[in-house]
Amino acid sequence: MTYPGQLDDAVALWLATKRGGGMRAAAEKLQARYRKGEASTSDSLFAYLATRLPATYAANQRVMAEVADLLPDFAPQSVLDCGAGPGTATWAALAQWPGLQSIAQVEALPAFCELAKSLNAQSGLSPLQAAHVQHLTIQKLPDEKADLVIASYVLAEMPERETAAIARGLWQRATGALILIEPGTPNGFARIRAAREALRGGGHIIAPCTHANACPMENNDWCHFKTRLARSRAHMHAKSATVPFEDEAFSYLAIARTPAIITSGARIIAPASSGKVSAELKLCDASGVHTESIASRNKPAYKRAKKARWGDLWSVDT
């Protein structure tokens, strides 16, 4: 995983200078809090940078690449990163849209605010070095607006009953697009679903949905995707891992003031399965959630189906 500017070196230096004992215990504690939807604490900064930062950055990178593909004319100049942590989502936004000039980062935990300021200063990136870092909660955001508003891995830490109001407040501040990303868990998806329902009809849903109907997920199923990332040595040590990669599960919603260039088709919402006779795709579109079987005799479509990624858009006619 490579971060923009000099952030790789800045993170490595912070980890080297702050390193202490109990790394694995801290990582396990952080992971347990993460699974419960609890907020990080000041004593988990090291564990966050070593284990969660790469995964959340990878998820943000994947989502923003999808948004950029579907909104090719979207060139944000300003970003408001809510629940910024050390600035993870901001970094992914800068990597995707290097024309960003104005950056505001809002974070509830003072220790993360100080960490963000430190990493911003060492980033070598002018927009980050001039970023405005504010110690505020997501319920008490500044009145300023931005072309791009992001709330990444923060809604699941809030009471579910507050999701709709928070989502509407975020949308009011987005002049171009709003991106919400949560853990790919039932709890994370519940927040995304509640936000989607609160915002449905107020803008254009860009992704992952290809429709603005009510979410068709049923029977305790949840909409989530995965992205694979390489583990660093520190990451492997912190997690006692033997495999040099991990898959980060995430749920997300992107909504914009202008429509996507693709407004039909379906989203692949599970890994494809293929055999000699057919390939099976689990899809979500305006008709609901369904499985489509692509016969091997339909060679062009079958070939595409075998290569299709979980999370890709799908249309037989494309």
C-alpha positions as CSV (number, residue, x, y, z in Angstrom):
1,M,0.0,0.0,0.0
2,T,1.5,3.3,-1.1
3,Y,0.3,6.7,0.2
4,P,0.6,9.9,-1.7
5,G,3.4,12.4,-1.3
6,Q,5.9,11.6,1.5
7,L,3.2,10.0,3.8
8,D,4.8,6.6,3.6
9,D,7.9,7.9,5.2
10,A,5.9,10.0,7.6
11,V,3.9,7.0,8.8
12,A,7.0,4.8,9.0
13,L,8.9,7.5,11.1
14,W,6.0,7.9,13.5
15,L,5.7,4.1,14.0
16,A,9.5,3.9,14.5
17,T,9.7,6.7,17.1
18,K,6.5,5.7,19.0
19,R,7.0,2.0,18.9
20,G,6.7,0.3,22.3
21,G,5.7,-3.0,23.8
22,G,2.3,-4.6,23.6
23,M,1.8,-4.0,19.9
24,R,-0.1,-7.2,19.3
25,A,-2.3,-6.7,22.3
26,A,-3.1,-3.2,21.2
27,A,-4.0,-4.4,17.7
28,E,-6.3,-7.1,19.1
29,K,-8.0,-4.6,21.4
30,L,-8.5,-2.2,18.5
31,Q,-9.8,-4.9,16.2
32,A,-12.3,-5.9,19.0
33,R,-13.5,-2.3,19.3
34,Y,-13.8,-2.1,15.5
35,R,-16.0,-5.2,15.3
36,K,-18.3,-3.8,17.9
37,G,-18.6,-0.4,16.1
38,E,-16.8,1.4,18.9
39,A,-14.6,4.4,18.4
40,S,-10.8,4.2,18.5
41,T,-9.0,5.6,21.6
42,S,-5.8,7.5,22.1
43,D,-4.0,4.4,23.2
44,S,-4.6,2.7,19.9
45,L,-2.9,5.2,17.6
46,F,0.0,2.9,16.9
47,A,-2.2,-0.1,16.3
48,Y,-4.4,2.0,14.0
49,L,-1.5,3.2,11.9
50,A,0.0,-0.3,11.6
51,T,-3.2,-2.3,11.0
52,R,-6.3,-0.2,10.2
53,L,-4.8,2.7,8.2
54,P,-3.8,0.5,5.2
55,A,-7.2,-1.3,5.1
56,T,-9.3,1.9,5.4
57,Y,-7.1,3.6,2.8
58,A,-7.6,0.7,0.4
59,A,-11.3,0.8,0.8
60,N,-11.4,4.6,0.3
61,Q,-9.2,4.2,-2.8
62,R,-11.5,1.6,-4.3
63,V,-14.6,3.7,-3.7
64,M,-13.2,6.9,-5.0
65,A,-11.9,5.2,-8.1
66,E,-15.4,4.0,-8.8
67,V,-16.9,7.5,-8.2
68,A,-14.3,9.0,-10.5
69,D,-15.2,6.5,-13.3
70,L,-18.9,7.3,-13.0
71,L,-18.4,11.1,-12.6
72,P,-15.6,11.8,-15.0
73,D,-16.3,15.5,-15.1
74,F,-16.2,15.8,-11.3
75,A,-13.0,17.7,-10.3
76,P,-13.4,18.7,-6.7
77,Q,-11.3,21.7,-5.4
78,S,-12.3,21.3,-1.8
79,V,-12.9,18.4,0.6
80,L,-14.4,18.1,4.1
81,D,-13.2,14.9,5.8
82,C,-15.6,14.2,8.7
83,G,-14.3,11.8,11.3
84,A,-10.9,12.1,9.7
85,G,-8.7,10.2,12.1
86,P,-5.2,10.7,10.9
87,G,-6.5,11.9,7.5
88,T,-6.9,8.5,5.7
89,A,-9.8,9.5,3.4
90,T,-8.2,12.8,2.6
91,W,-5.1,11.0,1.3
92,A,-7.2,8.8,-0.9
93,A,-9.1,11.8,-2.2
94,L,-5.8,13.6,-3.0
95,A,-4.5,10.5,-4.8
96,Q,-7.7,10.3,-6.9
97,W,-8.2,14.1,-7.5
98,P,-4.8,15.8,-7.2
99,G,-6.4,19.1,-8.1
100,L,-7.8,19.5,-4.5
101,Q,-6.8,22.8,-3.0
102,S,-8.8,23.3,0.2
103,I,-8.9,20.6,2.9
104,A,-10.8,20.6,6.1
105,Q,-10.5,17.7,8.5
106,V,-12.9,17.2,11.5
107,E,-12.0,14.7,14.2
108,A,-13.5,14.1,17.6
109,L,-10.4,12.6,19.3
110,P,-7.7,15.1,20.2
111,A,-4.9,12.6,19.8
112,F,-6.0,11.9,16.2
113,C,-6.2,15.6,15.5
114,E,-2.6,16.0,16.7
115,L,-1.5,13.0,14.6
116,A,-3.2,14.4,11.5
117,K,-1.5,17.7,12.0
118,S,1.9,16.0,12.3
119,L,1.4,13.8,9.2
120,N,0.0,16.7,7.2
121,A,3.1,18.7,8.0
122,Q,5.4,15.9,6.9
123,S,3.4,14.9,3.8
124,G,5.2,17.1,1.3
125,L,1.8,18.0,-0.2
126,S,0.9,21.7,-0.1
127,P,-2.9,21.1,0.3
128,L,-2.3,18.8,3.3
129,Q,0.2,21.1,4.8
130,A,-2.4,23.9,4.7
131,A,-5.3,21.7,5.9
132,H,-7.6,23.0,8.6
133,V,-7.8,20.4,11.3
134,Q,-10.7,20.9,13.8
135,H,-11.5,19.1,17.0
136,L,-15.2,18.6,16.5
137,T,-17.7,15.7,16.4
138,I,-19.6,14.7,13.3
139,Q,-22.8,15.9,15.0
140,K,-21.3,19.4,15.3
141,L,-19.8,20.1,11.9
142,P,-18.6,23.5,10.8
143,D,-21.0,25.4,8.5
144,E,-18.6,25.5,5.6
145,K,-19.4,23.6,2.4
146,A,-17.1,21.6,0.2
147,D,-17.2,20.1,-3.3
148,L,-16.6,16.7,-1.8
149,V,-17.7,15.6,1.7
150,I,-16.5,12.3,3.1
151,A,-17.4,10.3,6.2
152,S,-15.3,7.2,6.3
153,Y,-15.6,4.5,9.0
154,V,-17.4,6.9,11.4
155,L,-21.2,6.4,11.2
156,A,-21.0,2.9,12.7
157,E,-19.5,4.6,15.8
158,M,-22.7,6.7,16.2
159,P,-26.1,5.6,17.6
160,E,-28.1,4.2,14.6
161,R,-31.0,6.5,15.4
162,E,-28.8,9.5,14.6
163,T,-27.7,8.2,11.1
164,A,-30.4,9.9,9.1
165,A,-29.9,13.3,10.7
166,I,-26.1,13.1,10.3
167,A,-26.4,12.0,6.7
168,R,-28.7,14.9,5.9
169,G,-26.3,17.3,7.6
170,L,-23.4,15.9,5.6
171,W,-25.4,16.2,2.3
172,Q,-26.2,19.9,3.0
173,R,-22.5,20.6,3.1
174,A,-21.7,18.8,-0.2
175,T,-21.8,21.0,-3.2
176,G,-20.7,18.2,-5.5
177,A,-20.7,14.7,-4.0
178,L,-21.0,12.9,-0.6
179,I,-19.1,9.6,0.0
180,L,-20.0,7.4,3.0
181,I,-17.9,4.3,3.8
182,E,-18.4,1.9,6.6
183,P,-17.1,-1.6,7.7
184,G,-18.6,-4.3,5.5
185,T,-20.5,-5.8,8.5
186,P,-24.3,-5.9,9.1
187,N,-23.8,-3.0,11.6
188,G,-21.9,-1.0,9.0
189,F,-24.4,-1.7,6.2
190,A,-27.3,-0.8,8.5
191,R,-25.8,2.8,8.8
192,I,-25.3,3.0,5.0
193,R,-28.8,1.7,4.4
194,A,-30.3,4.3,6.8
195,A,-28.3,7.1,5.2
196,R,-29.4,6.0,1.7
197,E,-33.0,6.0,2.8
198,A,-32.7,9.5,4.3
199,L,-31.0,10.9,1.2
200,R,-33.0,9.0,-1.4
201,G,-34.6,11.5,-3.8
202,G,-32.4,14.3,-2.6
203,G,-29.6,13.7,-5.1
204,H,-28.4,11.2,-7.6
205,I,-27.2,7.9,-6.2
206,I,-23.9,7.2,-8.0
207,A,-22.7,3.9,-6.4
208,P,-23.0,1.1,-5.6
209,C,-26.7,1.2,-6.5
210,T,-27.8,1.6,-10.1
211,H,-31.3,2.6,-9.0
212,A,-33.0,4.9,-6.5
213,N,-35.6,2.4,-5.4
214,A,-35.9,1.2,-1.8
215,C,-33.0,-1.1,-0.9
216,P,-34.0,-4.7,-1.8
217,M,-31.7,-6.5,0.7
218,E,-33.7,-9.0,2.7
219,N,-33.3,-12.0,5.1
220,N,-30.4,-10.6,7.1
221,D,-28.3,-10.2,3.9
222,W,-26.1,-7.1,3.7
223,C,-24.5,-5.2,0.8
224,H,-20.7,-5.2,1.1
225,F,-17.6,-5.5,-1.0
226,K,-14.0,-6.4,-0.6
227,T,-10.6,-5.1,-1.6
228,R,-7.3,-6.9,-1.3
229,L,-4.2,-5.1,0.1
230,A,-0.6,-6.2,0.8
231,R,0.5,-6.3,4.4
232,S,3.6,-4.5,5.6
233,R,6.0,-6.2,8.0
234,A,4.6,-4.1,10.9
235,H,1.1,-5.1,9.9
236,M,1.9,-8.8,9.8
237,H,3.7,-8.6,13.2
238,A,0.8,-6.7,14.8
239,K,-1.7,-9.3,13.7
240,S,0.5,-12.3,14.0
241,A,-0.3,-12.9,10.3
242,T,1.3,-15.5,8.1
243,V,-0.4,-14.5,4.8
244,P,1.1,-11.4,3.2
245,F,-2.2,-9.9,2.2
246,E,-5.7,-9.3,3.7
247,D,-9.2,-8.5,2.3
248,E,-10.9,-5.5,3.7
249,A,-14.7,-5.7,3.7
250,F,-16.6,-2.4,3.3
251,S,-20.1,-0.9,2.6
252,Y,-20.5,2.4,0.9
253,L,-22.7,5.0,-0.7
254,A,-21.9,7.8,-3.1
255,I,-24.5,10.5,-3.9
256,A,-24.0,13.5,-6.1
257,R,-25.6,16.7,-7.4
258,T,-25.3,15.4,-11.0
259,P,-26.1,12.0,-12.3
260,A,-23.5,9.3,-13.2
261,I,-22.6,8.6,-16.8
262,I,-24.0,5.0,-16.3
263,T,-27.5,5.0,-14.9
264,S,-28.6,1.4,-15.7
265,G,-27.3,-2.1,-15.4
266,A,-26.6,-4.0,-12.2
267,R,-24.0,-4.2,-9.4
268,I,-22.3,-7.5,-8.7
269,I,-22.8,-8.0,-5.0
270,A,-21.0,-11.3,-4.4
271,P,-18.1,-13.2,-5.8
272,A,-18.9,-14.8,-9.2
273,S,-19.0,-18.5,-9.5
274,S,-18.2,-20.2,-12.8
275,G,-18.1,-23.7,-14.3
276,K,-17.9,-25.2,-17.7
277,V,-21.6,-24.8,-18.4
278,S,-22.3,-21.3,-17.0
279,A,-21.2,-18.4,-14.7
280,E,-23.4,-17.3,-11.9
281,L,-23.6,-13.6,-10.9
282,K,-25.5,-12.3,-7.9
283,L,-26.8,-8.9,-9.0
284,C,-28.7,-5.9,-7.6
285,D,-30.6,-3.6,-9.9
286,A,-33.9,-1.8,-10.3
287,S,-35.7,-5.2,-10.3
288,G,-34.2,-6.2,-7.0
289,V,-31.6,-8.8,-5.9
290,H,-31.3,-11.8,-8.3
291,T,-28.9,-14.3,-9.7
292,E,-28.1,-14.3,-13.4
293,S,-26.8,-17.4,-15.2
294,I,-24.5,-16.6,-18.2
295,A,-24.3,-19.7,-20.4
296,S,-20.9,-20.7,-21.7
297,R,-22.2,-20.8,-25.3
298,N,-22.6,-17.0,-25.0
299,K,-18.9,-16.7,-25.3
300,P,-18.3,-12.9,-25.0
301,A,-20.6,-12.5,-22.0
302,Y,-19.3,-15.7,-20.4
303,K,-15.7,-14.6,-20.8
304,R,-16.6,-11.2,-19.1
305,A,-18.5,-12.9,-16.3
306,K,-15.6,-15.1,-15.5
307,K,-13.3,-12.0,-15.2
308,A,-15.9,-9.9,-13.4
309,R,-15.0,-8.6,-9.9
310,W,-17.2,-8.5,-6.9
311,G,-18.4,-4.9,-6.9
312,D,-18.2,-4.3,-10.7
313,L,-21.0,-3.0,-12.8
314,W,-22.6,-5.6,-15.1
315,S,-24.7,-5.3,-18.2
316,V,-25.0,-8.1,-20.8
317,D,-25.3,-5.5,-23.5
318,T,-22.2,-3.6,-22.7
